[in-house]
Each structure stands twice: as structure tokens, then as C-alpha cells.
Amino acid sequence: MGQTMRYLSDGRVEVIRHDVPDPSTHEVQVTGGACGICSWDLATAKLGDQMNPMAPPGHEGVGYVSKIGAGVTGMKEGDRVAGGGFATVRNLSAERLYKIPESEKPDEYWIVEPVSCAVTGVDHCQIKGGDRIAVVGCGFMGLLITQGLLHHPLDQLIAIDVVQNRLDLAKQLGVDEVYNTAEIDPTELAADLKAREIDVVVDTSGHQGGLDLSTDIVKRGGRINLFGWLKGATATFDPTKWHMGGFTIVNSSPSSKIRDTFEAAIRMMHNGVFNLEPLVTHTATLEEYPNLMQQLVAGDPSYIKGVITLG
């Protein structure tokens, strides 16, 4: 017997019990650990079944192998692995799990799945030495991508957001130049950055305004790396700006990955390129998840990343 959750049609989080049989052939049973709260979860909690598709019951999990099914090799009971969701006990295909090396980091700092997505985002930047890059949006995913970019030989790295505490954290991570477009004239900022020949703009904002700003600051012939999910049925762009700008638009969502990024993410988390410790601002147990989600939906300016611990 274990616990998991589901989103109701109005977006409320319901914690439920479920029976978990022994793992089948090529499966392992994973117990405990943690699972990250994704922006997809937040959108589903806000919109309910108006969010299409609704978020699944977690997809940023980490846990511990507790039983091994027939035909599984290379794993043993007690191994910490990346995979699964919000369930306290779950049977998962061994082929879709990734072993985490011995580490003293707590589970909440081993949320691998979003880091693997950030690796895909960085891959699609196609970075050249001396590039000038701007990141539009410094939420959790934007800050993860920023951590990755800080390890490249860039000429300039610029972070842009509308929430000052996120920009303060970007500076703590090592970004020298940050701009809060809620406090300065975005038109003047766009003109200044356009004149600087920004090679790549990574839009992690997930908002129409972020895409508009990205369009206005990327250099002619540059690249807009559209990482953020503009959730909804439509988004707009100025076709004349796009045509005359001659820049490339690339979708760097997880489905666009050009390699298996989980192994690379785990290696870089282990050696400190990606560090979740300064980014995880909220933790709660699965039983506390409904109340935490109400708090987040109501608005919490300190929030960057939440993680649910699973026992």
C-alpha cells in the first residue's frame, strides 16, 4: 500500500492510497525519495481541466530501489534512482531509471528530470566561444539554464526578469548583468541590447511578453531559443520582425532533445555544475501538498522551486 495524488477537474490536489503489487518482469519497485513540482503542476492547479493536457501525478521523481523484478540487471536494493512521480511506492520500468552516484546530497537536491531539460535547452544554444547570451525569465528553469551557461566561455551573459529576488539570486550564482523590466523601461533596454549584437536569447519565461522581448533584443541572424512553454491555445509574433530579423527560432522543449540528457545531467549535478540547493525554496510532505499548492496558487513571491518529500 502506498500513497499518490491526482488533480481534480477544478485543480485541487487529492492525496489517495493505492495498492502496489510486486514489480513485473523488467520492473523495479521504487520507494520514498522526493518529486519536484513543475510549472505544469502549477498551471494545472490554477486552471484544472482547462489546462490541456493536465499534469500527470508527478514526473520529477527520485527514490530508492526496494524490490527488483525478473530480468533486471545492474541494480540492487537501496540504489537511489531518478524516475517516477509523486507516489510513495511505485513500480517503474528499469530501462527508464537512472542510477544516482553515492552522494550526501538530500533527495530534494537530486531532482534530475528538470536538469535534464535544462541540458537540452543549453544544447540548443549551439554556443560558440565569445557568444553574447541573454536569458529572459529567471524562474527555476531559467536559473538552471543560467547555471549551465556560466560554465561556457561567453563574452556576456545577461539575465532579465520582472521579480527582483530572482535576479538577486542570478547575481549570487555569478551573473554580472541583470535587468528588472518591471522597474526600467523595456523599450530602452531592448534598444540597448539590440545594439550589442546578442547572439542567442533563451526565452524561459513562458509568457507572451518574454517572447516579444526576445524578438526585440536578438541580433539580426541570431537565435531565439524558445525554452519556456507558453501555456494556452495561441501565441503571437510579428512576422515582419521575424522575417527582416533573419534569426532562427528553435524549440528546446524536452521532446526536442538531441541526446539522452539524463546521464549528462546526473554527472553535472554530481560535480556541481548544476546545484539545486540555492533554488529549492519550498519543501513539503505528500500529505502537505494540497495546502502548499493552495499557497503557491495564491501567489508567493519567494517561490522558485518546490519539492515534495515521499518518506
N, C-alpha and C positions, 0 to 999 in steps of 0.2 A: 504494500500500500504506500502510495506517495501522494504528493500534492502538486498541482499545477494551477494554471489560471486560464481564463478566457475573457475576451472583450464582449460585452453585451451590445445590443444594437444601438443603445444610447451612449456607448463609450465607457460605461462603468466597468471596473475590473472586478471579476468574481474569482475567488480562490476556491478550488474544488479538489476533492480527493479522487484518486483513480487507482485501480488495480494495475500492477505491473508484473507480468509473467516473467519467467526466466528468459534470458536472451535467446533468440533463434540462431540458426547457423549464420556465421559471418557477422554476428552482432555482439556487442558488449553492453553490459549494464553500467550506467554511469550514475553516481550518487553525489549529492551535495554540490559544493562549489559555489558558483555565482553566475549571474547573467546580466548583461548591460541593458539599460533602457535606451532604445533607439528613438530618433526623431519620428520614425514611422509609428512607434508606440504612442508618442505624444500626440501626433496628428489623429490617430485612431481614437484616443481618449477624448479629444476635443470634438471630433466630428461623428463618432460612432460609425454606423453603416453608410454614412455619406462619404466616408473615406473609402475609396475603391482602388485597389483592394485594401481590406482591413489588415492590420498587422497580425502575423501569426503569434502563437504563445511563446514568444522569445526566439532569438536566433543568434545571440551573442554569448553563448554559454561556455563555461569551463567547469570541469568536475573531476571525479576520481573513479577509476575503473573498480567496480565491486564484484562483477561476475563476468565470465568470459564464455561466449558461445562456441559451438563446434566450428572448427575450420579457421579460427582466428589465431594468427601468429604475430609475434613481435610486440605483444602487450602482456602485461601482468597485472594482477590485482594491486591496487594502490597507485598505479600510474596516474598522473594528472594529465588531462587531455582537454583540448579545445573542441567544442561542439555541443549542440543541443540548445535548449532554451530555458524556460522558467521552471521546468519540472524538477522536483527534488530527487526523483528517481526516474530514469528514462533508459529505454533500450535504443541503441543507435548503431548504424552500420559502421563496422570497424574501418571500412575504407574511407569514411568521411570524417574520421577523427585524426587529430594531430597531437602527438606527444609533446608535452612541455618539459624542458630540461629541469633538472634539480635546481630549485630556487627557493630563497627565503621570502620572496615577494608574496604577499597575501593574494588570495584569489581575485579580489576586486581590481588588482593591477595586472591581471593576466587575461583581460578581455580581448582576445586575439582578433575576432572577426572584424570589428571596425578598423583595426590597424591594418588588416589585410586589404580593406577597401582603400585606406589612405595610401598604401603602397601602389595600388592600381592608379590612383589619382596622380601620384608623383611620376609613375612610369609614363603616363600620357602627356606629361610636360615636355618630354624629349629634350631635357636640359643640355645645354652647351655651356662650357666654361665661360664665365663672364656675363651670363644672361642677367637681365633685369626682370624680376618677377614680382607681381602684386597678388596678394591673397585677399579676396573680397568675402568677408564673413569669417569671424573668429570664434565661432562656437566650437564644440568638441572636435568635430571633424576638421574644421579649418585649422585648429591648433595642432591637431595630429599631423596634418599635411605640412604645417609650418615647421614642426619638429624635424620632419624628414628633409625639407628644403634647406634647413640650417646646416646640414651636413654636405651641401653641394657648393662648388666654387662659384658662387654668384657674385655679380658686381653690386646688385642692390636687391634687397628683399623688403617689401612694403606690406604692412597689414592694415586693413580697413574694416571698420565695423561701426555699429551705432550704440554699442554698450561699452562704457569705459573700462569696467573691471576686466572684460575680456582682452581689451587692448593692453591693459596693465600687465596681464599675465603673458601676453605675447612678448612684451618687453622683458619680462623676467626670464623668458625662455631664450632671449638673445636677439630679438628683432629690434633694430635700431630706429626704424622709422614707422610710426603708426599714426593713423588719422581716424578721428571720430566724426563721421558725416552728419551726426545729429548736432554737432557743435560748430561746424565750419561750413562754408558754402560749397556744396558738392560740385557746382559748376566750375568754380575757381580751381578746386582740387583736380577735377578732370582735365582742365586746360593745362595745369602744371605737369601732371603725369603724362599726358599725351605728348607734350614737348620733350619728355625724357626718353621716348622710344622704349616703352615697356614691351619686352619680348613675349611674355606669357602672363596672362591673367587667369588665376584659378578662382572660379566663382563657386564658393562653397555655401553661399548664403541661402539658397533655396527660395529666393524671393525675386519678383519681377524687377524691383529696384536694383538688386545686385547685378542682374543680367544687363540692365540698362547702363549701369556704371561701367561694367566690364567692357561693353561696346564702346564707350566713350574714352577709355584710357588705353586700350591696347594699340600698339603701333600698327601702321599700315603693313600688311603682310605678316603680322604676328599671329598669336594663337590664343583663343579663348578656350580654356579647359573647363567645361561645364560639369562640375562635380555634384553640386547641390541639386536636390530633387525639388523642382517647382511643383509642389503637390496641387493637383487640380486638373481640370479638363483642358485648359488652354494657357498658353503664354504668348507674348507678342514680341516682335522685334521690328526694327526699322530696316526694311530691305535695302534702302538706298545706302545707309551707313554700312551695312554688311557688304554690299556689292562694291562700293567705292573703297572700302577699307581693305578688301582683298585678304582678310585674315581667315584663318582656319578655325572652325568650331569643332571641338571634339567632345564626345560624351564619355566621361570617365566613370560611369556607374559601375557597380560590381560586375554586371554582365559583360562589360567591355574588356575584362582582364585579358592580358596578352600572355600570362603565365600563371601558374599556381602561386598565389601570393602568400598563402598561409605560412609555408615554411620560412620564407624570407621575413615575414612579419615576426615570427617567433624568434628567429635569430637576432633581429634588430632590437626586439624588446629585451632579449636576454643581455645584449651588450650595451643597452642604454640609449640607442638612437631614438627609440620611442619610449616615453616614460609616462605612464598614466597617473602616477601619484599626484602631481600638481593639478590634474584635470578632473579627477573624480571628486565631486563636491557633495554628493548625497549617497548614502547607503541605507538600506532597509531590509528587513526580512520579507519573505514572500507574504506572510500574514499582514505586514505593514504596507504592502504595495498599494492597495486601494486608497489608503489615506495619503500616502506620498503622492500618488498620481493626482489626487484632488488638489493638493498643494501646488504641484507643478502646473496644472492646467489653469489654476487661478492666477499664476504668474509669480515667479520667484527670481528676482534679479541676480541672485548669487549662483543660480544653477548653471552648470556647464555639463556635467555628466552624472547620471545616477546609475547605481549598480544594486541589484537585488541579491542578497546572500541566501543560499539554499540549504544551509545546515551542514 
